[in-house]
Amino acid sequence: MEAKLKEANAVGSDGIEEKKRLIVVRDLNKMFRLSTDLQKRIKYSITNKILKRLNRTSNTFDEKFWALKDISFSVSQGEVLGVIGKNGSGKTTLLQLIAGISEPSGGTVQTFGKISTLLELGSGFHRDFTGRENVYISGMISGFSRKEIDRRIGDIIRFADISGFIDQPVKTYSSGMFLRLSFATQTHFDPEILLIDEVLSVGDIFFQQKCHEHISKFINKGAATVIVSHDHYVIEKYCSRVMVLDKGKCVFLGDPNVALQKYFFLNQTQRKIHKQPIETDFDNSDYIGNTIDDWPSEETFLDLSHAKIDGKPDLVKLIGVSVCDEKGNKCLEFEVGQNAYFYYEFEVMADMEAPLSGLAIINRMNVMVHAKTTVQNGIKVPPKLKKGMRLQFSQVVRLSLQTAEYTFMIGLASLNQAEYAFAVSQSLFELGLHNNLVLTAMHLGPISIKSATKGLDPPFFGYADLEGRGSLSILNRRSLP
């Protein structure tokens, strides 16, 4: 075991810090042979197992589907790797190969340590067995001894909150009880490797918070973790690196923010939204030649050499970004509650449809703490733009955030009239705005927020300072009813 660990730690050209590599994947491939004929599928399954023992391969089926192709990476102790991609891109297949549930068609997967898998919760539970019996069976299948399970069974029952039903058959459980027990079973044995596939939304909000708290403890203890999720908040919160899969291939591996933008651009397909066109009482002439009041001077604009700019340069170009205080001076340091004035300008490189722009503020944990678009700000936009036009946007944001440093990002999307009407009248979220992005600029700033009151730090707890007030009354006994 130690020799294998040393070998694993000596390899790996992905540039990550040299820690114990608990997952090492090299040139991984997974191929499925397709057939609609049941007899052919059964025949191939049997003959393939025999031929594998003889180190030979079968060509029973002509049609092949490559679920994964040439995947290489490693995950070190305490590292969290996110995996994102469209449905069918190979995410779950990758986790199954790491877990040993499925065998690769080529390449190698090495794991060093006990594995807990949160793939399909409850998939290993037998409906006729009690909850307690299923906990023991599942734990032993995962490689844990009876003594280890004995030590943890009480914690598992308390976490799942089903103490009155633990000795009843799981077929009598509600779906929530079933999923809670499954999650608790898989996460209470201190694994060295944790594999998670879209299961952090189990149960009600209270149980979800417990799940996130529990996962954070594993990560802090040094588990090598791989998370598959479509929830970009989960990816931003936990992951130090993110892999983007597309049709079984790794198209990006690195910074989570960049990975999410790669994923969004990868998914840019026109959505069919059957809505009436926008009723507009204005045209482009309302905007041409008009500049925003108090547009800042050139010296206030930021150096963008360190920014990560992605998108469609043949369609739009970022000209500049400025952050100012209320007097119009360049400013990157604010007190809690002060207004920051953001200005950004684009040049249209080719004719495009209605522009929608927005700004997001991101904390040091890579969590988006605030984001707002022109639609949410109630800004009217022209339905069409011509090549050579300039777009100037401004946003004022009250920085009622925790004292810390933040970066920000800006984005520009292009929407047709039906999409824009849908965004305004129904749901910007359901529209899937990321499908229409034409430019993003990330890692802008940083902005520093400090306490406005000397000696009071932090002035509040949490991410944001919500509006509110408090009061106190002191009553003596005589005034009590």
C-alpha positions as CSV (number, residue, x, y, z in Angstrom):
1,M,0.0,0.0,0.0
2,E,2.7,2.5,1.0
3,A,4.8,1.6,-2.1
4,K,1.8,2.2,-4.3
5,L,1.1,5.5,-2.6
6,K,4.7,6.7,-3.2
7,E,4.4,5.7,-6.8
8,A,1.1,7.6,-7.2
9,N,2.5,10.6,-5.5
10,A,5.5,10.6,-7.8
11,V,3.4,10.8,-10.9
12,G,0.8,13.3,-12.1
13,S,1.5,16.1,-14.5
14,D,-1.6,18.2,-13.8
15,G,0.3,20.7,-11.7
16,I,-1.5,20.3,-8.4
17,E,0.3,20.4,-5.0
18,E,2.2,17.3,-4.1
19,K,0.1,15.7,-1.4
20,K,-1.0,12.1,-1.1
21,R,-2.8,11.3,-4.3
22,L,-5.8,9.1,-3.4
23,I,-7.3,8.9,-6.8
24,V,-5.1,8.5,-9.9
25,V,-6.8,8.2,-13.4
26,R,-4.7,7.6,-16.5
27,D,-5.9,7.5,-20.1
28,L,-9.3,6.2,-19.0
29,N,-11.8,5.0,-21.6
30,K,-15.2,3.4,-21.3
31,M,-17.0,2.0,-24.3
32,F,-20.5,0.4,-24.5
33,R,-21.6,-1.8,-27.4
34,L,-25.1,-1.0,-28.5
35,S,-27.8,-3.3,-29.8
36,T,-31.6,-3.4,-29.6
37,D,-31.5,-7.2,-29.8
38,L,-31.8,-8.6,-26.3
39,Q,-30.3,-12.0,-27.3
40,K,-27.2,-10.3,-28.8
41,R,-26.7,-8.2,-25.6
42,I,-26.8,-11.4,-23.4
43,K,-24.5,-13.3,-25.8
44,Y,-22.0,-10.4,-25.8
45,S,-22.1,-10.1,-22.0
46,I,-21.3,-13.8,-21.5
47,T,-18.7,-14.1,-24.2
48,N,-17.0,-10.9,-23.2
49,K,-16.4,-12.1,-19.6
50,I,-14.9,-15.4,-21.0
51,L,-12.7,-13.5,-23.5
52,K,-11.5,-11.1,-20.8
53,R,-10.1,-14.0,-18.8
54,L,-8.2,-15.0,-22.0
55,N,-6.9,-11.4,-22.5
56,R,-8.9,-11.2,-25.8
57,T,-11.6,-8.8,-27.0
58,S,-14.9,-9.3,-28.7
59,N,-16.3,-7.5,-31.8
60,T,-19.8,-8.9,-31.5
61,F,-21.4,-5.6,-32.1
62,D,-20.5,-3.1,-34.8
63,E,-22.1,-0.1,-33.0
64,K,-19.9,1.4,-30.3
65,F,-20.6,4.2,-27.9
66,W,-17.7,5.9,-26.1
67,A,-19.0,7.2,-22.8
68,L,-15.5,8.3,-21.8
69,K,-12.4,8.9,-23.9
70,D,-8.8,9.6,-22.8
71,I,-9.5,11.0,-19.3
72,S,-6.5,11.6,-17.0
73,F,-6.4,13.4,-13.6
74,S,-5.6,12.9,-10.0
75,V,-7.3,14.0,-6.7
76,S,-5.1,14.5,-3.6
77,Q,-5.9,14.3,0.1
78,G,-8.2,17.2,1.1
79,E,-8.9,18.2,-2.5
80,V,-12.4,18.5,-4.0
81,L,-12.8,18.0,-7.7
82,G,-16.0,19.0,-9.4
83,V,-17.3,17.3,-12.5
84,I,-19.9,19.1,-14.7
85,G,-21.3,18.6,-18.1
86,K,-24.5,18.1,-20.0
87,N,-26.7,15.0,-19.4
88,G,-25.0,12.0,-21.1
89,S,-21.5,13.5,-21.0
90,G,-20.1,10.7,-18.9
91,K,-20.2,12.2,-15.4
92,T,-21.9,9.3,-13.6
93,T,-20.0,6.7,-15.6
94,L,-16.7,8.3,-14.4
95,L,-17.8,8.0,-10.7
96,Q,-18.8,4.4,-11.3
97,L,-15.4,3.6,-12.7
98,I,-13.7,5.3,-9.7
99,A,-15.9,3.4,-7.3
100,G,-15.2,0.1,-9.0
101,I,-18.8,-0.5,-9.9
102,S,-17.9,-0.7,-13.6
103,E,-14.7,-1.7,-15.4
104,P,-12.8,0.5,-17.8
105,S,-12.4,-0.4,-21.5
106,G,-9.0,1.1,-21.4
107,G,-6.6,3.0,-19.1
108,T,-6.4,2.7,-15.4
109,V,-8.1,3.9,-12.2
110,Q,-6.1,3.6,-8.9
111,T,-7.6,4.4,-5.5
112,F,-5.9,4.4,-2.2
113,G,-8.2,4.2,0.8
114,K,-11.8,3.3,1.7
115,I,-14.5,4.7,-0.5
116,S,-18.0,6.0,0.3
117,T,-20.2,6.5,-2.7
118,L,-23.2,8.7,-2.8
119,L,-24.4,7.8,-6.4
120,E,-27.9,6.5,-6.3
121,L,-29.0,6.7,-2.6
122,G,-30.5,3.5,-1.3
123,S,-29.5,1.4,-4.4
124,G,-27.9,-1.2,-2.1
125,F,-30.8,-1.4,0.4
126,H,-33.0,-4.5,0.5
127,R,-36.6,-3.5,1.0
128,D,-37.5,-6.5,3.2
129,F,-34.6,-5.9,5.6
130,T,-34.8,-3.5,8.5
131,G,-33.0,-0.2,8.5
132,R,-30.5,-1.5,11.0
133,E,-29.8,-4.6,9.0
134,N,-29.3,-2.5,5.8
135,V,-26.8,-0.2,7.6
136,Y,-24.7,-3.2,8.6
137,I,-24.9,-4.8,5.1
138,S,-24.1,-1.6,3.3
139,G,-21.2,-0.8,5.7
140,M,-19.7,-4.3,5.2
141,I,-20.0,-4.1,1.4
142,S,-18.0,-0.8,1.6
143,G,-15.2,-2.6,3.5
144,F,-15.9,-1.6,7.1
145,S,-15.8,-4.2,9.9
146,R,-18.7,-5.0,12.2
147,K,-16.9,-3.3,15.1
148,E,-16.5,-0.1,13.1
149,I,-20.3,-0.2,12.3
150,D,-21.1,-0.9,15.9
151,R,-19.2,2.3,16.9
152,R,-21.1,4.4,14.3
153,I,-24.7,2.9,14.3
154,G,-25.9,5.3,17.0
155,D,-24.6,8.4,15.1
156,I,-26.2,7.1,11.9
157,I,-29.6,6.7,13.5
158,R,-29.5,10.1,15.1
159,F,-28.4,11.8,11.9
160,A,-31.1,10.1,9.8
161,D,-33.7,11.0,12.6
162,I,-35.5,7.7,12.3
163,S,-34.9,6.2,15.7
164,G,-38.5,4.9,16.1
165,F,-38.3,3.1,12.8
166,I,-34.7,1.7,12.6
167,D,-35.9,-1.9,13.3
168,Q,-38.7,-1.8,10.8
169,P,-38.4,-3.0,7.2
170,V,-37.3,-0.2,4.9
171,K,-40.3,-0.9,2.6
172,T,-42.4,0.8,5.3
173,Y,-40.3,4.0,5.2
174,S,-41.4,7.2,3.5
175,S,-39.1,8.2,0.6
176,G,-37.6,10.9,2.8
177,M,-36.7,8.5,5.6
178,F,-35.3,6.0,3.1
179,L,-33.0,8.7,1.5
180,R,-31.9,10.1,4.9
181,L,-30.9,6.7,6.2
182,S,-29.0,5.9,3.0
183,F,-27.1,9.3,3.1
184,A,-26.3,8.8,6.8
185,T,-25.0,5.3,6.2
186,Q,-22.7,6.3,3.4
187,T,-21.2,9.3,5.2
188,H,-20.5,8.1,8.8
189,F,-17.6,5.8,8.2
190,D,-14.8,8.4,7.7
191,P,-13.8,7.3,4.2
192,E,-10.6,8.5,2.6
193,I,-12.4,8.9,-0.7
194,L,-15.9,10.4,-1.1
195,L,-17.9,10.2,-4.4
196,I,-21.0,12.4,-4.7
197,D,-23.5,12.4,-7.5
198,E,-26.3,15.0,-7.3
199,V,-27.5,13.9,-3.8
200,L,-27.0,17.1,-1.8
201,S,-30.7,18.1,-2.2
202,V,-32.1,15.2,-0.2
203,G,-34.9,15.9,2.2
204,D,-36.1,19.2,3.6
205,I,-34.0,22.3,4.0
206,F,-33.0,21.3,7.6
207,F,-31.7,18.0,6.5
208,Q,-30.0,19.6,3.5
209,Q,-28.1,21.9,5.9
210,K,-27.0,18.9,7.9
211,C,-25.8,17.2,4.8
212,H,-23.7,20.2,3.7
213,E,-22.3,20.5,7.2
214,H,-21.4,16.8,7.3
215,I,-19.8,17.0,3.8
216,S,-17.7,20.0,4.9
217,K,-16.4,18.0,7.9
218,F,-15.2,15.2,5.6
219,I,-13.4,17.7,3.3
220,N,-11.8,19.4,6.3
221,K,-10.6,16.0,7.6
222,G,-8.7,15.5,4.3
223,A,-11.0,13.2,2.2
224,A,-10.3,13.2,-1.5
225,T,-13.7,14.2,-2.9
226,V,-15.3,14.1,-6.4
227,I,-18.6,15.9,-6.8
228,V,-20.9,15.7,-9.8
229,S,-23.6,18.4,-9.7
230,H,-25.6,20.7,-12.0
231,D,-25.9,23.2,-9.1
232,H,-23.3,25.8,-9.7
233,Y,-23.6,27.0,-6.0
234,V,-22.4,23.6,-4.9
235,I,-19.5,23.7,-7.4
236,E,-18.5,27.2,-6.3
237,K,-18.7,26.4,-2.6
238,Y,-16.7,23.1,-2.4
239,C,-14.5,22.6,-5.4
240,S,-10.9,23.7,-5.8
241,R,-10.8,22.4,-9.4
242,V,-13.5,21.5,-11.9
243,M,-13.5,19.2,-14.9
244,V,-15.9,19.9,-17.8
245,L,-17.0,16.8,-19.7
246,D,-18.5,17.0,-23.2
247,K,-19.4,13.8,-25.1
248,G,-17.1,11.8,-22.9
249,K,-14.1,14.0,-23.3
250,C,-12.4,16.4,-20.9
251,V,-12.6,19.9,-22.5
252,F,-11.4,21.8,-19.4
253,L,-9.8,21.1,-16.0
254,G,-9.0,23.9,-13.7
255,D,-10.4,27.0,-12.0
256,P,-14.1,26.6,-11.0
257,N,-15.2,30.0,-12.3
258,V,-13.6,29.4,-15.7
259,A,-15.0,25.9,-15.8
260,L,-18.5,27.1,-15.2
261,Q,-18.2,29.6,-18.0
262,K,-16.8,27.0,-20.3
263,Y,-19.8,24.8,-19.4
264,F,-22.2,27.7,-20.1
265,F,-20.7,28.5,-23.4
266,L,-20.7,24.8,-24.3
267,N,-24.4,24.7,-23.8
268,Q,-25.3,27.7,-26.0
269,T,-28.2,26.4,-27.9
270,Q,-31.2,28.4,-28.9
271,R,-34.1,27.6,-26.7
272,K,-37.5,27.4,-28.3
273,I,-39.7,29.8,-26.3
274,H,-43.0,30.3,-27.9
275,K,-43.9,33.7,-26.8
276,Q,-45.2,36.9,-28.4
277,P,-42.6,39.4,-29.6
278,I,-41.7,42.3,-27.4
279,E,-44.0,45.3,-27.6
280,T,-41.5,48.1,-27.9
281,D,-42.3,51.8,-27.9
282,F,-38.7,52.8,-28.6
283,D,-36.0,52.1,-31.2
284,N,-32.3,52.3,-31.4
285,S,-32.4,56.1,-32.1
286,D,-33.4,56.6,-28.5
287,Y,-29.9,55.4,-27.4
288,I,-27.5,56.5,-30.2
289,G,-25.4,59.5,-29.1
290,N,-26.6,59.5,-25.5
291,T,-24.1,58.8,-22.8
292,I,-24.7,57.9,-19.2
293,D,-24.6,60.8,-16.9
294,D,-21.4,61.2,-15.0
295,W,-19.6,58.5,-17.2
296,P,-16.2,58.2,-15.5
297,S,-12.9,59.5,-16.9
298,E,-10.4,57.2,-18.6
299,E,-8.0,57.2,-15.7
300,T,-10.6,55.4,-13.5
301,F,-10.7,52.3,-15.7
302,L,-9.1,49.1,-14.4
303,D,-6.2,47.2,-15.8
304,L,-7.7,44.1,-17.4
305,S,-4.5,42.3,-18.1
306,H,-5.2,39.8,-15.2
307,A,-8.9,39.4,-16.0
308,K,-10.2,36.2,-17.5
309,I,-12.2,37.2,-20.6
310,D,-14.2,34.6,-22.5
311,G,-16.9,34.6,-25.1
312,K,-17.4,35.4,-28.8
313,P,-14.9,38.0,-29.9
314,D,-16.4,38.1,-33.4
315,L,-19.6,39.4,-31.9
316,V,-18.6,41.7,-29.0
317,K,-15.5,43.2,-27.4
318,L,-15.0,44.5,-23.9
319,I,-13.7,48.1,-24.0
320,G,-13.3,48.9,-20.3
321,V,-14.5,48.5,-16.7
322,S,-14.5,51.1,-14.0
323,V,-15.4,51.2,-10.2
324,C,-15.9,54.5,-8.6
325,D,-17.2,56.1,-5.4
326,E,-20.1,58.5,-5.2
327,K,-17.8,61.4,-6.2
328,G,-16.7,59.6,-9.4
329,N,-13.2,58.8,-8.2
330,K,-11.6,55.5,-8.9
331,C,-12.2,53.4,-5.8
332,L,-11.6,49.7,-4.8
333,E,-11.9,50.2,-1.0
334,F,-15.3,50.8,0.6
335,E,-17.0,50.7,4.0
336,V,-19.8,48.4,4.7
337,G,-23.0,50.0,3.4
338,Q,-21.4,52.4,1.0
339,N,-22.4,52.5,-2.7
340,A,-20.0,51.3,-5.4
341,Y,-20.6,52.6,-8.9
342,F,-19.7,50.1,-11.6
343,Y,-19.3,51.1,-15.3
344,Y,-18.5,48.8,-18.2
345,E,-18.5,49.3,-22.0
346,F,-18.7,46.9,-25.0
347,E,-18.2,47.4,-28.7
348,V,-20.5,45.5,-31.0
349,M,-18.4,43.6,-33.6
350,A,-21.4,42.2,-35.6
351,D,-25.1,42.7,-35.7
352,M,-26.8,41.2,-32.7
353,E,-30.1,41.1,-30.9
354,A,-31.3,42.6,-27.6
355,P,-28.4,43.0,-25.1
356,L,-28.8,41.9,-21.5
357,S,-25.9,42.6,-19.1
358,G,-25.2,41.9,-15.5
359,L,-22.7,42.0,-12.6
360,A,-21.9,39.5,-9.9
361,I,-19.8,39.8,-6.7
362,I,-17.9,36.8,-5.6
363,N,-16.3,36.1,-2.2
364,R,-13.0,34.4,-1.3
365,M,-14.8,31.0,-1.0
366,N,-15.8,31.4,-4.7
367,V,-19.4,31.9,-3.8
368,M,-21.5,34.4,-5.7
369,V,-23.0,36.6,-3.0
370,H,-24.8,39.0,-5.3
371,A,-25.7,39.2,-8.9
372,K,-28.1,41.4,-10.9
373,T,-28.9,42.0,-14.5
374,T,-30.4,44.8,-16.6
375,V,-33.8,43.0,-16.6
376,Q,-33.8,42.9,-12.8
377,N,-32.8,46.6,-12.7
378,G,-35.7,47.4,-15.0
379,I,-33.5,48.9,-17.7
380,K,-35.1,49.1,-21.2
381,V,-32.8,47.9,-24.1
382,P,-33.0,48.2,-27.9
383,P,-34.3,45.1,-29.7
384,K,-31.4,45.2,-32.2
385,L,-27.8,46.3,-32.3
386,K,-25.7,47.2,-35.4
387,K,-22.0,46.5,-35.9
388,G,-19.8,49.4,-34.6
389,M,-22.2,50.5,-31.8
390,R,-20.9,51.0,-28.3
391,L,-22.8,49.8,-25.2
392,Q,-22.3,51.6,-21.9
393,F,-23.8,50.0,-18.8
394,S,-23.7,51.3,-15.2
395,Q,-24.8,49.7,-11.9
396,V,-24.9,51.1,-8.4
397,V,-24.5,48.5,-5.7
398,R,-24.8,49.1,-2.0
399,L,-22.1,47.0,-0.5
400,S,-23.9,45.7,2.6
401,L,-21.5,42.7,2.8
402,Q,-19.2,41.2,5.3
403,T,-15.8,42.9,5.7
404,A,-13.5,41.0,3.3
405,E,-12.1,41.1,-0.2
406,Y,-14.2,40.3,-3.2
407,T,-13.8,40.0,-6.9
408,F,-16.5,40.7,-9.4
409,M,-17.4,39.6,-12.9
410,I,-19.5,41.0,-15.7
411,G,-21.4,39.4,-18.5
412,L,-23.2,40.2,-21.7
413,A,-25.9,38.0,-23.3
414,S,-27.9,38.4,-26.6
415,L,-31.6,37.5,-26.5
416,N,-34.1,37.5,-29.3
417,Q,-37.4,39.3,-28.8
418,A,-39.3,36.2,-27.7
419,E,-36.6,35.3,-25.1
420,Y,-36.4,38.8,-23.8
421,A,-40.2,39.0,-23.4
422,F,-40.1,35.6,-21.5
423,A,-37.3,36.9,-19.2
424,V,-39.2,40.1,-18.4
425,S,-42.7,38.7,-18.0
426,Q,-42.1,35.2,-16.6
427,S,-38.7,33.8,-15.5
428,L,-35.2,34.9,-16.1
429,F,-34.0,31.8,-14.3
430,E,-36.1,29.4,-16.3
431,L,-34.8,31.1,-19.5
432,G,-31.4,29.7,-18.8
433,L,-29.5,33.0,-19.4
434,H,-26.1,31.2,-19.6
435,N,-27.3,29.7,-22.9
436,N,-27.2,33.2,-24.4
437,L,-23.9,34.5,-23.1
438,V,-21.6,36.2,-25.6
439,L,-19.0,37.5,-23.2
440,T,-17.9,37.1,-19.6
441,A,-15.0,38.9,-17.7
442,M,-14.0,37.3,-14.4
443,H,-11.5,38.0,-11.7
444,L,-12.0,41.7,-11.8
445,G,-11.1,43.8,-8.8
446,P,-10.4,43.0,-6.0
447,I,-12.8,45.2,-4.0
448,S,-12.1,45.6,-0.3
449,I,-14.9,46.2,2.2
450,K,-14.1,47.5,5.7
451,S,-16.1,48.1,8.9
452,A,-17.6,51.6,9.1
453,T,-17.5,51.5,12.9
454,K,-14.2,51.5,14.7
455,G,-13.7,48.6,17.0
456,L,-16.7,46.7,15.7
457,D,-15.6,44.0,13.5
458,P,-17.5,42.2,12.1
459,P,-20.5,44.6,12.2
460,F,-22.8,41.6,11.6
461,F,-22.4,37.8,10.8
462,G,-23.1,36.0,7.6
463,Y,-22.7,37.2,4.0
464,A,-25.0,40.2,3.9
465,D,-26.2,43.0,6.2
466,L,-30.0,42.8,5.9
467,E,-32.1,45.9,6.7
468,G,-33.6,45.7,10.2
469,R,-33.5,47.2,13.7
470,G,-33.6,46.0,17.3
471,S,-34.9,47.3,20.6
472,L,-34.7,46.5,24.3
473,S,-37.1,47.1,27.2
474,I,-36.4,46.6,30.9
475,L,-39.3,46.0,33.2
476,N,-39.3,45.9,36.9
477,R,-41.5,43.5,38.8
478,R,-44.2,46.0,39.6
479,S,-44.8,46.8,35.9
480,L,-45.2,43.1,35.0
481,P,-48.8,42.0,34.3
